[in-house]
Amino acid sequence: LIVFSLFLKRKQPHGFKEWGMLALIGFLATGIGYFGMFNTVNHIPPGTATVISSIQPLVVAFLAWVFLGEHMDNYGKTGLFISFLGIVLIAMPKMGLSGGPENYSVGILYIVLTGLAVTISSLLVKSIAGTMDAFVAMGWQLLIGGVFLAAPAAFYENHEAIIWSSAF
C-alpha cells in the first residue's frame, strides 16, 4: 500500500502528531490485534473465539456513542444490548462460566486484550478520518504494526518449522 501510495503521489504523513497516531494505531490494531488473535486459538476453539470477539463492533458503537457523541436512538441502544446479551449467552458455556476448561480464561484474556486494542484503534482511526489519506494511513499502520510484531515473532516462533519452498 505504501509503494502504491507513493506511486500515486498521495500525501504522506508528516509531523509528530500524525506519525504518533499512526504508530499508536499500528501498535494497537496490527500489533496487539494480530498477536492476540493468533494466540487466542491456542486456548479457545476458533468458532468460540469468533463468537466472543464479535462483541468488538458493539463496543466500538458503545464507546463512539459515549465518548465521540455519536447519535444512538432507543432502537440502537436496544439492539446493542440484545446483541451483547446474545453473544454472552452463546459463549458463556464455553467460557468456563458453567464449568468449562480452565485454559479458556487465558484465551478470554487474549480476546479481551485484542478487542480493547482494536476498539481503541478503531476510535483513533475515526478521529483522524478526513485529516489523512485512508490508503496511506492503512499502509503505514500495517507496516508499523508489523514491526511491533517482528520482535516477539523472532523469539516466539519456531523458524525451523517453516520449509521455504514453492509448495509453501
GIWOBEL-V47717 format. One line per field, one symbol per residue. ss: DSSP state (A for helix, B for strand, O for the rest). phi: phi as a letter, one per 30 degrees, with the letter a starting at -180 (. if undefined). Layout:
BEGIN
ss=???
phi=???
END
This chain:
BEGIN
ss=OAAAAAAOOOOOOOAAAAAAAAAAAAAAAAAAAAAAAAAAOOOOOAAAAAAAAOOAAAAAAAAAAAAOOOOOOAAAAAAAAAAAAAAAAAAAOOOOOOOOOOOAAAAAAAAAAAAAAAAAAAAAAAAABOOBOAAAAAAAAAAAAAAAAAAAAAAAOOAAAOOOOOOO
phi=.dddddddhddcdbidddddddddddddddddededdddeddbbeedddddddddeddddddddddcciddbdddddddddddedddddddedddidbjdddddddddddddeddddddddddddddceicbddddddddddddddddddddddcddcddddcdbddd
END
